[in-house]
Amino acid sequence: MPKSKKHPKDMTTEEIAKAVFHPKLHQKLRDKIKELDEGKKPKSDSKLSSHK
């Protein structure tokens, strides 16, 4: 019996991205997100810290 397709509300973010984007674009987006996540350091927001 063939697998039935999942409804989008039951899909993970990764599954939705694979369904929406072309495989080459999906891979480039994953690489870019990984690059941004690795280089990202939490920054303190001076506006938020001054409101006490």
CNS distance restraints for C-alpha pairs under 8 A (distance, minus, plus):
assign (resid   6 and name CA) (resid  10 and name CA) 6.31 0.50 0.50
assign (resid   6 and name CA) (resid  11 and name CA) 6.52 0.50 0.50
assign (resid   7 and name CA) (resid  11 and name CA) 6.68 0.50 0.50
assign (resid   8 and name CA) (resid  16 and name CA) 6.90 0.50 0.50
assign (resid  11 and name CA) (resid  15 and name CA) 5.77 0.50 0.50
assign (resid  11 and name CA) (resid  16 and name CA) 6.17 0.50 0.50
assign (resid  12 and name CA) (resid  16 and name CA) 6.30 0.50 0.50
assign (resid  13 and name CA) (resid  17 and name CA) 6.17 0.50 0.50
assign (resid  14 and name CA) (resid  18 and name CA) 6.26 0.50 0.50
assign (resid  15 and name CA) (resid  19 and name CA) 6.24 0.50 0.50
assign (resid  16 and name CA) (resid  20 and name CA) 6.11 0.50 0.50
assign (resid  17 and name CA) (resid  21 and name CA) 5.83 0.50 0.50
assign (resid  17 and name CA) (resid  26 and name CA) 6.88 0.50 0.50
assign (resid  18 and name CA) (resid  22 and name CA) 7.32 0.50 0.50
assign (resid  18 and name CA) (resid  23 and name CA) 6.83 0.50 0.50
assign (resid  18 and name CA) (resid  26 and name CA) 6.63 0.50 0.50
assign (resid  21 and name CA) (resid  25 and name CA) 6.28 0.50 0.50
assign (resid  21 and name CA) (resid  26 and name CA) 5.58 0.50 0.50
assign (resid  22 and name CA) (resid  26 and name CA) 5.98 0.50 0.50
assign (resid  23 and name CA) (resid  27 and name CA) 6.20 0.50 0.50
assign (resid  24 and name CA) (resid  28 and name CA) 6.37 0.50 0.50
assign (resid  25 and name CA) (resid  29 and name CA) 6.12 0.50 0.50
assign (resid  26 and name CA) (resid  30 and name CA) 6.19 0.50 0.50
assign (resid  27 and name CA) (resid  31 and name CA) 6.18 0.50 0.50
assign (resid  28 and name CA) (resid  32 and name CA) 6.17 0.50 0.50
assign (resid  29 and name CA) (resid  33 and name CA) 6.11 0.50 0.50
assign (resid  30 and name CA) (resid  34 and name CA) 6.10 0.50 0.50
assign (resid  31 and name CA) (resid  35 and name CA) 6.12 0.50 0.50
assign (resid  32 and name CA) (resid  36 and name CA) 6.17 0.50 0.50
assign (resid  33 and name CA) (resid  37 and name CA) 6.04 0.50 0.50
assign (resid  34 and name CA) (resid  38 and name CA) 6.15 0.50 0.50
assign (resid  35 and name CA) (resid  39 and name CA) 6.36 0.50 0.50
assign (resid  36 and name CA) (resid  40 and name CA) 5.90 0.50 0.50
assign (resid  44 and name CA) (resid  49 and name CA) 7.71 0.50 0.50
assign (resid  45 and name CA) (resid  49 and name CA) 6.44 0.50 0.50
assign (resid  46 and name CA) (resid  50 and name CA) 6.18 0.50 0.50
assign (resid  47 and name CA) (resid  51 and name CA) 6.91 0.50 0.50
